Amino acid sequence: MFIWRTPLLLLNLVRRMVWISFLAAAVPIVLLAPIVALDATARKLFSVAVPGTLEIGEYCIFAITFLAGPWLLRQRRHVRLETLLTMTSGRTKAAIETCGFAIGAATSGLMVWEGIRLVLQSFQDGTILYGYLAVPAFWMYLFIPVGSLLYLIEFCCLAVESAKNIQRPSQTPSEPLEDAGQIRTLP
């Protein structure tokens, strides 16, 4: 019985991780808004920039990209082949989506591998990102393998779902999932 439940348990765990990464992406957004507002106000009123604002903005946008992307992909709100998909239907549409998800999974897998190499190398070298702020590079680079791993898992899940629609052409894989973002619990 446990063997049959394991994939569903793992899928629920991954979905929770994707949801947590989405919530974690809100932190840089919340930090970024007042910092940019403060900088804009200081520039306008006092002709002085708040030191480090540009760097903080860059770091926040970098983190948001890798943290929120997997959730957007799960919602099917990420970049898609809309033009091609609108010209096709049924099995062809499902096959195109499956190929797109497979390419996305392969690309994400490569980014996980290279991201891990980059993190380890920057940690061993003690690389520092210098600017107004001095930040150890590996802290920023950690977003690459973590976010890419979540992308990889999501692409694989979507590829499997889309491949099932090749067998069942009545399903429309391009529609957003009704239960996307919801986490099912086992009885």
N, C-alpha and C positions, 0 to 999 in steps of 0.2 A: 504494500500500500504506500509506503514512504517513497519508493522509487518513482511512482507515478506523480506524487505531489512535489518532488524536488524541483522540476523545471518551473512549476508555478510559483513555488517559494522563491526561487532565484529571480524570476521575472518580477515578482512583487518587491524584492529587495532592490533590484536595479531601478524600478520605477520610483521607489522611495528616494534612492540616491539622486536620481534625475530631478525630482521635486525639491530635494534639499539643495542641490546645486543651483536651481532656479531661485530659491529663496536667498541663497548666498549671493547671487548676482544683484539682489536688491540692496545689499550693503554698500557696494561702491556707488550705486546710483544715489542712495540717500546721502552718502558722503560728498559726492561730486556736486550736487545741486547747491548747497550752501557755500561751498568753497568758491565755485564759479560766481555766484551772486556777490559774495564778499569781494572777490577780485574785481568784478565789473564795477561795483560801487566805489571801491578804493581808486580805481583808475579814473572814473568819472569825476568824483568829488575832490580827490587829492592828487591826481596825476601820478599815483604810485601803484605799482603792481604788488600783489601779495606774493612773496617768494615761494617758489615750489608749486604754484598752482598748475602750471603747464605739465610738469612731471606727474603730479598727482592725477590729473585728468587723463594723461596717457596710460598710466598704470591701471586706473579704474576701467577705462574702455577695454584694455587688454583683458582684464579679469572678467568683465561682463561678457565679452565675446565667447570665452570658453566655458563660462558657467551657465549662461542662459541658453546657448545654442542647442544643447541636447533636448531641453524641454520644448523649445520651439519646433525642433524636428519631430518630437513625439506628437505634438499638436498638428503636425503637417503645415506649419506656418513658416517653415524654413525655405530656402531657395529651391525651386522646383522647375521642371521642364514643362511649364504651362503651355507654351505655344505648341509644342509637339503633342502633348497630351490632349489638347482640345481638338486636334485633327484626327484622333484615333478613338477607338472604343473597345470595350470587351477585353478579350484576351491580349490583343496587341497593346492596349494601354497598360494592362497588368505586366506584360513582358517588358515594356519600356521602363516602367517604374521599378521592376525587380532589378533590371540591369543598372539603373541609376543608383539604387540603394546598394547594390553590390560594389559599384565603383566608389561610392561614398564610404563603404566599410573598408575597402582596400586602402583608400587614401587615409582614412582615420587610423587604421592599423599602422601605416607608415609613420604617421605623425606621433603615435604613441611611442613607437620604437625610437625615432629620432628625438622626441621630447625627453625620453628617459636618458638617452645619451647626452643631450645638452645639459640637463639638470646635474647629472653625475660629473660631467666635465667641468661645469662652472663651479660646482661645489669643491671639487679637488683642486682646481686652480685658484679658488678664492676670488673669483671675478666679482667686481663691484660695479654697479651701474652708477657712474658719477654724474652729477648735475648739481642742482642746489641741494638735493637730498642724495645721500650715499646709501644705496640699497644693495644688499647681496643679490647677485643676479639669479641665483638658483631659486630664491623665493618667488620671483616673478615667473621664472620658467616652469615652475611646478604646475601652473595652470595649463600648460600645453599637454603633458601626458594625462593628467587627470581628466580634463575636459575632452580630450580626444578619445580616451577610453570610453567615456559615456557616449560620445558620438558613435564610436564603433559598435557598442552594444545596441544602441538604438537603430543604427542602420541595419544591423543583422536582424533584429526583431522585425523591422519594417519590410526587409527583403523576404523574410519567411512569410509574413502576412500577405504580401503582394504576390508571392509565388503561389500561394493557395488560391488566389483569385484567377490565376491562369487556368486552373482546373475548373473553377466556377465562374464563368463569364458574366453571370447576372449581377455579381457583386461589383461595386465601383470603388476601386482602391484609391482613387484620387480624392474622394470625399474625406473630410476630417473625421476622425474616429469619434463616435458618440461618447465613448467612455475614456477618451484620451485624458490623461492627467489624473484619472481616478485610480485608486489603488484598491484592488479586490483583495479581500481577506478570505482565507479558507475557513470552512465551517469547523 
